[in-house]
Amino acid sequence: MDTNVPGPTYREMLDPEAAPPAFRAAAQAGLANELDPANLFHITWRGPGNRVRLVTLPRELTGARANILVLVGRHFPSGSHKVGPAYSTLMEGELSGEIEPGVHTIIGPSTGNFGIGVAYVSRLKGYSSIVIMPEGMSRERYERIRRYGGQLDFTPGSESDVILVLERTEDFKRDPKNKVLAQFELLPNYRFHRYVTGRSAIEAGAGHGNGRIAAFVSAPGSAGTLAAGDEIKARFPEAVVCALEPKECSTLFNDGRGTHRIEGIGDKMVTLIHNVLTTDYVMLLHDDDCVAGLALLERHAGRLERLLELPRGSLETLAGVFGISGVCNVLGAMRLARHLDLGPGDNIVTIATDGFDRYPSVLADLEERRGPFDGQAVDRCFEEVFRGDAPDDILDVRGRAEKERLFGYKERVWSGFGYSHSYLESMQAQSFWDAEFARIGPIDEALLRARKA
Ligand SMILES: Cc1ncc(COP(=O)(O)O)c(C=O)c1O
């Protein structure tokens, strides 16, 4: 294999200190220029002191007795953790000899952050890339992709029109020089999140409450992040996993479909890599509650501090940390904590996939739609968004009937893209997922050998 630019193993993404000193030194120097390929070694949840980047939300804000811990994704190279699955899929493709620099163009079907990650890792590894995405996403996303040298190929619609992106991807597949990093169907996405995100979450929980994790909450797009729940359950069998959806597009909840405003999630399908066996609850949230929640945290932190009698400046640490789906995850975690009546020893872990940097245009749009709001309108909005519970919007999907409904949905979507009945059936056993996870060791060994070659 032509190891054009070396990158990290899964183990080194979980713990960058495991990388050889020469790579670590290059990565340190690379921080001065985000396009330096050594930045691939910063694909990790860890930050200063090699600690997992985490914010713990004040109880006054969440109204929950449990601890709500949020893993912070915006410091990943390219600005979101989606670069992890993009890199892992490209790395595995190179190792298997399927993707070669100088020969192939990388195709990234996406609604944004994965596409940004694809353009970024392609650039660092010396490939050209084309990102296929809906035309209705936030402007900031397109700018980033172009900045990394990615070409854009637009499909009609917005977040929930991902199926059109997949159909367009089929056109690109016909040319053998194109290689697709298929986040919705390829298992590196599962491996990255189960191993790197899952174990980082477990470590984050260790310093809080009873040191265990009672629940993991994530709003799926590709459902890669949800795989962290598999690792959390492997360690803490009592843990539950809750998937969040926009109320406007309730696909996992009740096969519903519709357009919505939470970029990156709610893609109108059960993705191939979603292990529905380990999803326990599905919860719906209004999309505009998440947009308004973001406006509250970003624009009205001072007012909230006064309202909640928090020390001045205590919500400042949250500035920039969340995008819309991050707020959705926080709202979901709070509601689940109340629904399950979790106590002060219990930890709920959730994720902020990206940060505010890619959403100013969305808040400008909110103001245009609703008019500027301040004063008591902020207090009322907080009450609605952060305290409003909707028990009917939580569905327990642990029973056989619900699992069969979800498997059936998955089969309908993916048999249409050429997956055999027997392959789809094999995904109904946990052993399928554990075997895919177990491939991490041999993949890491192969990468270490290739790096030395
Ligand atoms: C902003 C944002 N939030 C959440 C997600 C969902 O993450 P996953 O694809 O791992 O389910 C994505 C995926 O692209 C995203 O871009």
The ligand as an SDF file (V2000), in Angstrom:
LIG
                    3D

 16 16  0  0  0  0  0  0  0  0999 V2000
  -24.5890   18.4830   13.4690 C   0  0  0  0  0  0  0  0  0  0  0  0
  -24.7870   17.0130   13.5070 C   0  0  0  0  0  0  0  0  0  0  0  0
  -25.3750   16.4760   14.5710 N   0  0  0  0  0  0  0  0  0  0  0  0
  -25.5920   15.1560   14.6580 C   0  0  0  0  0  0  0  0  0  0  0  0
  -25.2240   14.3040   13.6340 C   0  0  0  0  0  0  0  0  0  0  0  0
  -25.5590   12.8550   13.7570 C   0  0  0  0  0  0  0  0  0  0  0  0
  -24.4350   12.0640   13.9880 O   0  0  0  0  0  0  0  0  0  0  0  0
  -24.4120   10.5800   13.4430 P   0  0  0  0  0  0  0  0  0  0  0  0
  -24.3020   10.6760   11.9500 O   0  0  0  0  0  0  0  0  0  0  0  0
  -23.1920    9.9860   14.0440 O   0  0  0  0  0  0  0  0  0  0  0  0
  -25.6750    9.9220   13.8690 O   0  0  0  0  0  0  0  0  0  0  0  0
  -24.5990   14.8220   12.5040 C   0  0  0  0  0  0  0  0  0  0  0  0
  -24.2160   13.9590   11.3950 C   0  0  0  0  0  0  0  0  0  0  0  0
  -23.8300   14.4010   10.3480 O   0  0  0  0  0  0  0  0  0  0  0  0
  -24.3680   16.2150   12.4400 C   0  0  0  0  0  0  0  0  0  0  0  0
  -23.7730   16.7760   11.3860 O   0  0  0  0  0  0  0  0  0  0  0  0
  1  2  1  0
  2  3  1  0
  2 15  2  0
  3  4  2  0
  4  5  1  0
  5  6  1  0
  5 12  2  0
  6  7  1  0
  7  8  1  0
  8  9  2  0
  8 10  1  0
  8 11  1  0
 12 13  1  0
 12 15  1  0
 13 14  2  0
 15 16  1  0
M  END
$$$$
